[in-house]
Amino acid sequence: MLVVIVHTPNYWGFELPHGFLAVDLFFSLSGFVLASAYKNKLETGSISIRRFFVIRLIRLYPVLLFGMLASGGIALSGVLIHHNRTLQIVYEYIFATLFGLFLLPYKISDTNSIFPLNGAIWSLFFEIIANNLVAIATPFISKLLTVIILIFLAVFLSWACLSNTGINFGVNWGWISLAGGLARATYGMLAGASIYVIHKKFKVPKLFSSALFPIAAALLVAVCASPEFTVGFEYFFQIFAVVIIMPSIVMIAACANTERLRHLMEFSGAISYPLYVFHGIIIHLFESIRGRNTTSSYPATGLLLLLASISLAYLVDRFYDIPVRGKLRKLLLDKKVTATSQFSAIKL
């Protein structure tokens, strides 16, 4: 939900100057969640890298496919209706849609975004690459090597931040932006996985753990809402937020007692991915209907936008993503398990 607010300040009457740093929290959170589900299996060999890739493909691709088809269709409709369209622009939008269906960036002439039809996809692109790299390395990488890689990535991000006048990498074309986007995602994934290892060894008293989730939420809001600082300190703040604060928020939240919020957390987890992919489409539709000038009706319009985004995300998850993933699991995973079992029985 935070991502919707970050991208629509004119709907709320306020801005979150450092809202773009929230994506680094999600990189770390993704690393933590994936480590909790697959780290031990990958290390022991109970799950192959190939099977892991298939599982992640089933989890991510259905929503991505739907989102890219929807955003590409809307963009192409706008181009075809626009009286200043050219054949080159039409071709560019078609190819951008086709490339996007395979999660591949494509450059078009009127924007520098690597995913021009759905800007939010950039982080998913780098997250998947980093996710796969970490998964491949997990059975072989030691704790010491993990620390060395994290230090190297932190140093690279610091250098790139100073060279790029900011750490908001990954969104646009350019080698520093692309390398920085991959470094942000890889650092977050590795940091999140490391936090999972640390978290297993520590237990926080239940009484104290009840206060940790509000602390984590307040710290996230404080970072995103903090004002822009003078140039020198601004760079330091962005680097510190990415390298230290965002992974720390994941650690704090992991230690929190969230039993009372279990249903809310489950709902938020279910809608988070489709909300991220589809919120840009909802924003585009809102602006097409109302125009960009919404200052006379905020925050009511913002609340309406947020409600519409959550509702669409729920519908996509409940009536599209869950059924499609179930069928894909039966097609791509369950058959392999059955075939393996039958082969083992024949051998016996």
C-alpha positions as CSV (number, residue, x, y, z in Angstrom):
1,M,0.0,0.0,0.0
2,L,2.9,2.3,0.7
3,V,4.0,2.1,-3.0
4,V,0.6,3.5,-4.1
5,I,1.0,6.5,-1.8
6,V,4.6,7.1,-2.9
7,H,3.6,7.2,-6.6
8,T,0.6,9.5,-6.1
9,P,1.5,12.5,-3.9
10,N,-1.0,14.7,-5.7
11,Y,-3.8,12.4,-4.4
12,W,-2.8,12.9,-0.8
13,G,-1.6,16.4,-0.4
14,F,1.9,15.4,0.8
15,E,5.0,13.7,-0.5
16,L,7.3,10.9,0.8
17,P,10.7,12.3,-0.4
18,H,12.5,9.0,0.3
19,G,9.7,6.7,-0.6
20,F,11.8,5.1,-3.3
21,L,13.9,3.6,-0.6
22,A,11.0,1.3,0.4
23,V,11.9,-1.0,-2.5
24,D,15.1,-1.9,-0.6
25,L,13.0,-3.1,2.3
26,F,11.2,-5.4,-0.1
27,F,14.5,-6.8,-1.5
28,S,15.6,-7.6,2.1
29,L,12.2,-9.0,3.0
30,S,12.2,-11.2,-0.1
31,G,15.6,-12.5,0.8
32,F,14.4,-13.4,4.3
33,V,11.2,-15.1,3.1
34,L,13.0,-17.1,0.4
35,A,15.7,-18.1,2.8
36,S,13.2,-19.3,5.4
37,A,11.4,-21.4,2.7
38,Y,14.3,-22.8,0.6
39,K,17.8,-22.2,2.2
40,N,17.9,-25.5,4.1
41,K,16.5,-27.4,1.1
42,L,19.0,-25.9,-1.3
43,E,21.9,-26.5,1.1
44,T,21.0,-30.2,1.6
45,G,20.1,-30.8,-2.0
46,S,16.5,-31.8,-1.2
47,I,15.4,-29.4,-3.8
48,S,17.2,-28.9,-7.1
49,I,18.0,-25.5,-8.6
50,R,15.9,-26.4,-11.6
51,R,12.9,-27.2,-9.4
52,F,13.5,-24.0,-7.5
53,F,13.4,-22.0,-10.7
54,V,10.1,-23.7,-11.7
55,I,8.6,-22.9,-8.3
56,R,9.5,-19.3,-8.6
57,L,8.3,-19.1,-12.2
58,I,4.9,-20.4,-11.1
59,R,4.8,-18.0,-8.3
60,L,5.7,-14.9,-10.3
61,Y,4.8,-15.3,-13.9
62,P,1.0,-15.4,-14.0
63,V,0.6,-12.0,-12.4
64,L,3.4,-10.6,-14.5
65,L,1.8,-11.9,-17.7
66,F,-1.6,-10.4,-16.8
67,G,0.0,-7.1,-15.7
68,M,2.1,-6.7,-18.8
69,L,-0.8,-7.6,-21.2
70,A,-3.0,-5.0,-19.4
71,S,-0.5,-2.2,-19.3
72,G,0.6,-2.9,-22.9
73,G,-3.0,-3.0,-24.1
74,I,-3.8,0.3,-22.4
75,A,-0.6,1.9,-23.7
76,L,-1.2,0.8,-27.2
77,S,-4.8,2.0,-27.1
78,G,-3.5,5.4,-26.0
79,V,-1.0,5.5,-28.8
80,L,-3.4,4.4,-31.5
81,I,-6.0,7.1,-30.3
82,H,-3.4,9.8,-30.1
83,H,-3.4,12.0,-33.2
84,N,0.4,12.5,-33.2
85,R,1.2,8.8,-33.3
86,T,3.8,7.5,-35.8
87,L,4.3,4.0,-37.1
88,Q,7.7,3.9,-35.2
89,I,6.0,4.6,-31.9
90,V,3.4,2.0,-32.5
91,Y,6.1,-0.6,-33.3
92,E,8.0,0.5,-30.2
93,Y,5.0,-0.1,-27.9
94,I,4.3,-3.4,-29.5
95,F,7.9,-4.6,-29.0
96,A,8.0,-3.2,-25.5
97,T,4.9,-5.2,-24.6
98,L,6.3,-8.4,-26.2
99,F,9.6,-8.0,-24.4
100,G,7.8,-7.3,-21.2
101,L,5.9,-10.5,-21.4
102,F,9.3,-12.3,-21.0
103,L,10.5,-9.8,-18.3
104,L,13.0,-8.2,-20.7
105,P,13.7,-4.5,-20.8
106,Y,13.1,-2.5,-24.0
107,K,14.0,1.0,-24.9
108,I,11.5,3.3,-26.6
109,S,12.1,6.8,-27.8
110,D,9.9,8.8,-25.5
111,T,11.2,7.6,-22.1
112,N,14.4,6.4,-20.5
113,S,12.7,3.7,-18.4
114,I,13.8,0.1,-18.9
115,F,10.2,-1.0,-18.6
116,P,8.3,1.9,-20.1
117,L,4.9,0.4,-20.1
118,N,4.9,-0.7,-16.4
119,G,7.6,1.1,-14.5
120,A,7.2,-1.0,-11.4
121,I,8.5,-4.1,-13.1
122,W,12.1,-2.9,-12.9
123,S,12.5,-4.0,-9.3
124,L,11.0,-7.4,-10.1
125,F,13.4,-7.8,-13.0
126,F,16.5,-7.3,-10.7
127,E,14.9,-9.2,-7.8
128,I,14.5,-12.3,-9.9
129,I,18.1,-12.1,-11.2
130,A,19.4,-11.6,-7.7
131,N,17.1,-14.3,-6.4
132,N,18.4,-16.9,-8.9
133,L,22.1,-15.9,-8.2
134,V,21.7,-16.3,-4.5
135,A,19.9,-19.6,-4.9
136,I,22.7,-21.0,-7.1
137,A,25.3,-19.8,-4.7
138,T,23.5,-21.0,-1.5
139,P,24.9,-24.6,-1.4
140,F,28.5,-23.3,-1.8
141,I,28.8,-19.9,-0.2
142,S,30.2,-19.7,3.3
143,K,29.3,-17.1,6.0
144,L,32.6,-15.4,5.6
145,L,32.2,-15.1,1.8
146,T,28.7,-13.8,2.3
147,V,30.0,-11.0,4.5
148,I,32.7,-10.2,2.0
149,I,30.2,-10.0,-0.8
150,L,27.9,-7.8,1.3
151,I,30.8,-5.4,2.1
152,F,31.8,-5.3,-1.6
153,L,28.2,-4.5,-2.7
154,A,27.9,-1.8,0.0
155,V,31.1,-0.2,-1.2
156,F,30.0,-0.4,-4.8
157,L,26.6,1.1,-4.0
158,S,28.3,4.0,-2.1
159,W,30.6,4.7,-5.0
160,A,27.7,4.5,-7.5
161,C,25.5,6.7,-5.3
162,L,28.1,9.5,-5.4
163,S,28.7,9.0,-9.1
164,N,25.0,8.9,-9.9
165,T,23.9,11.7,-7.5
166,G,21.6,9.3,-5.7
167,I,21.0,5.6,-5.1
168,N,17.7,5.3,-7.0
169,F,19.3,2.9,-9.5
170,G,17.6,0.4,-11.7
171,V,14.7,2.4,-13.1
172,N,16.4,3.9,-16.2
173,W,18.9,2.9,-18.8
174,G,22.6,3.5,-18.3
175,W,25.3,1.1,-17.0
176,I,25.6,2.6,-13.6
177,S,21.8,2.5,-13.2
178,L,21.6,-1.2,-14.4
179,A,24.6,-2.3,-12.3
180,G,23.3,-0.4,-9.3
181,G,19.9,-1.9,-9.7
182,L,21.3,-5.4,-9.6
183,A,23.6,-4.5,-6.7
184,R,20.6,-3.1,-4.7
185,A,18.6,-6.2,-5.3
186,T,21.5,-8.6,-4.6
187,Y,22.5,-6.8,-1.4
188,G,19.0,-6.8,-0.2
189,M,18.5,-10.5,-1.0
190,L,21.8,-11.5,0.7
191,A,21.1,-9.3,3.7
192,G,17.6,-10.7,4.1
193,A,19.0,-14.3,3.9
194,S,21.7,-13.4,6.5
195,I,19.1,-11.9,8.8
196,Y,17.1,-15.2,8.6
197,V,20.2,-17.1,9.8
198,I,20.8,-14.7,12.6
199,H,17.1,-14.6,13.5
200,K,17.0,-18.4,14.0
201,K,19.6,-18.1,16.8
202,F,17.9,-15.4,18.9
203,K,14.6,-15.5,20.8
204,V,13.0,-12.2,21.9
205,P,10.9,-12.2,25.1
206,K,7.2,-12.3,24.1
207,L,6.4,-9.2,26.2
208,F,9.0,-7.2,24.4
209,S,8.3,-8.6,21.0
210,S,4.8,-7.3,21.0
211,A,6.2,-3.7,20.6
212,L,8.6,-4.5,17.8
213,F,6.2,-4.5,14.8
214,P,5.0,-0.9,15.5
215,I,8.6,0.1,15.9
216,A,9.5,-1.4,12.5
217,A,6.5,0.3,10.9
218,A,7.3,3.7,12.5
219,L,11.0,3.4,11.4
220,L,9.9,2.7,7.8
221,V,7.6,5.7,7.7
222,A,10.2,7.9,9.3
223,V,12.7,7.0,6.5
224,C,10.3,7.4,3.7
225,A,8.8,10.7,5.0
226,S,12.1,12.3,6.0
227,P,12.9,15.5,4.0
228,E,15.6,15.8,1.5
229,F,18.9,16.9,3.1
230,T,21.8,18.9,1.9
231,V,23.8,17.2,-0.9
232,G,26.5,15.6,1.2
233,F,24.3,14.3,4.0
234,E,21.6,13.2,1.5
235,Y,24.0,10.7,-0.1
236,F,25.1,9.4,3.3
237,F,21.4,9.0,4.4
238,Q,20.4,7.1,1.2
239,I,23.4,4.7,1.6
240,F,22.8,4.2,5.3
241,A,19.1,3.5,4.7
242,V,19.8,0.9,2.0
243,V,22.8,-0.8,3.7
244,I,21.7,-0.6,7.4
245,I,18.2,0.7,8.1
246,M,16.1,-1.4,5.7
247,P,17.7,-4.8,6.6
248,S,17.3,-3.7,10.3
249,I,13.6,-3.2,9.8
250,V,13.3,-6.7,8.5
251,M,15.2,-8.0,11.5
252,I,13.0,-6.0,13.9
253,A,9.8,-7.2,12.2
254,A,11.0,-10.8,12.1
255,C,11.4,-10.7,15.9
256,A,8.0,-9.2,16.5
257,N,5.0,-11.0,17.9
258,T,2.4,-10.6,15.1
259,E,-0.1,-13.3,16.2
260,R,-2.9,-10.7,16.7
261,L,-2.2,-9.3,13.2
262,R,-2.0,-12.7,11.6
263,H,-5.1,-12.4,9.4
264,L,-4.1,-8.8,8.3
265,M,-0.6,-10.0,7.6
266,E,-1.9,-12.9,5.5
267,F,-4.2,-10.6,3.5
268,S,-1.4,-8.1,3.0
269,G,1.0,-10.8,1.8
270,A,-1.6,-12.1,-0.6
271,I,-2.3,-8.8,-2.3
272,S,1.1,-7.3,-2.1
273,Y,2.5,-8.7,-5.4
274,P,-0.6,-8.0,-7.6
275,L,-0.9,-4.6,-6.0
276,Y,2.6,-3.8,-6.9
277,V,2.2,-4.9,-10.5
278,F,-1.2,-3.4,-11.1
279,H,-1.1,-0.1,-9.1
280,G,0.4,1.8,-12.0
281,I,-2.5,0.7,-14.3
282,I,-5.1,1.9,-11.7
283,I,-3.3,5.2,-11.4
284,H,-3.3,5.6,-15.2
285,L,-7.0,4.9,-15.4
286,F,-7.7,7.4,-12.6
287,E,-5.7,10.1,-14.2
288,S,-7.5,9.4,-17.6
289,I,-10.8,9.9,-15.9
290,R,-10.1,12.7,-13.5
291,G,-7.0,14.3,-14.9
292,R,-3.8,14.9,-12.9
293,N,-5.2,17.9,-10.9
294,T,-6.7,16.2,-7.8
295,T,-5.7,18.7,-5.2
296,S,-9.2,19.9,-4.7
297,S,-10.4,16.5,-3.4
298,Y,-7.4,15.0,-1.5
299,P,-7.1,12.9,0.5
300,A,-10.6,11.5,-0.5
301,T,-9.4,10.7,-4.0
302,G,-6.2,9.1,-2.6
303,L,-8.3,6.8,-0.4
304,L,-10.6,5.9,-3.3
305,L,-7.5,5.1,-5.4
306,L,-6.0,3.0,-2.7
307,L,-9.3,1.1,-2.2
308,A,-9.6,0.5,-5.9
309,S,-6.0,-0.8,-6.1
310,I,-6.5,-3.1,-3.1
311,S,-9.8,-4.4,-4.5
312,L,-8.2,-5.1,-7.9
313,A,-5.2,-6.8,-6.3
314,Y,-7.6,-9.0,-4.2
315,L,-9.6,-10.0,-7.3
316,V,-6.5,-10.8,-9.3
317,D,-5.1,-12.9,-6.5
318,R,-8.3,-14.7,-5.6
319,F,-9.8,-15.4,-9.0
320,Y,-6.8,-15.4,-11.3
321,D,-3.4,-16.0,-9.7
322,I,-4.4,-18.7,-7.2
323,P,-6.3,-20.9,-9.7
324,V,-3.6,-20.4,-12.4
325,R,-0.8,-21.2,-10.1
326,G,-2.6,-24.3,-8.9
327,K,-3.0,-25.6,-12.5
328,L,0.7,-24.8,-13.2
329,R,1.8,-26.7,-10.1
330,K,-0.1,-29.8,-11.2
331,L,1.2,-29.5,-14.7
332,L,4.9,-28.7,-14.0
333,L,5.6,-30.0,-10.5
334,D,3.1,-32.7,-9.4
335,K,3.7,-34.7,-12.6
336,K,7.4,-34.7,-12.0
337,V,7.0,-35.9,-8.5
338,T,4.6,-38.7,-9.7
339,A,7.0,-39.7,-12.4
340,T,9.9,-39.8,-10.0
341,S,7.9,-42.0,-7.6
342,Q,6.9,-44.4,-10.3
343,F,10.5,-44.7,-11.5
344,S,11.6,-45.4,-8.0
345,A,9.0,-48.1,-7.6
346,I,10.1,-49.7,-10.9
347,K,13.7,-49.7,-9.7
348,L,12.6,-51.4,-6.4
